[in-house]
Amino acid sequence: MDSNIMVIGLVAVALFTSLTTEAIKKILDEKQVKYSANILAAVVAVVLTVAASIGYIIYSSIPVTPQVVVCVIAMVFLAFLCATVGYDKGVQAIEQLKKLAKIS
């Protein structure tokens, strides 16, 4: 798997993981279901990364090598990190910018 493809895939999967996790969290909050946000993010990261990787492997007709497996595992881990850290920090930054805009 080319490093450029891996980075593009990571950005796409991390974005979709973060957005999907937040959507599921809102649905579960509305239904008042208790859940662990980190476990939810981990499950979503695994499912989306594996699905995207299988789709890419089939579409590109590339052989499954140890390098591809390591890339998929790395993408799962990094997508999980982005989903647990990225969205909340992004929302926090946007809220802080809104407060600064109101002050000035």
Residue, then its C-alpha position, 0 to 999 in steps of 0.5 A: m500500500d502506497s504511503n500517499i494512499m494510506v494517508i488519504g485513506l486515514v484522513a477519510v476513515a478518521l473523518f467518517t469515524s469521528l462523524t459516525t461516532e458522534a451521530i451514534k452518540k447523539i442517537l444513544d443519548e436521545k434514547q437514554v442508553k448508557y455507553s462507553a464513548n471510547i469503546l463505541a469509537a473503537v468499534v466504529a473505527v475497526v468496522l469502517t477501517v476494515a470495510a474501507s480497506i477491503g473495498y480498496i483491496i478489491y477495487s485495486s486488486i492488490p494482494v494482501t501482504p503483511q505490509v497491507v495488514v500492518c497498514v490496516i492495523a495502524m489505520v484502525f488505531l489512528a482512526f480511533l485516536c482521531a475519533t476520540v480526540g479530534y472531534d471534541k477538540g475541534v468543537q472546543a476550538i470552534e466554540q472558543l473562536k465564537k466567544l472571541a468573535k463576540i468579544s471583539 
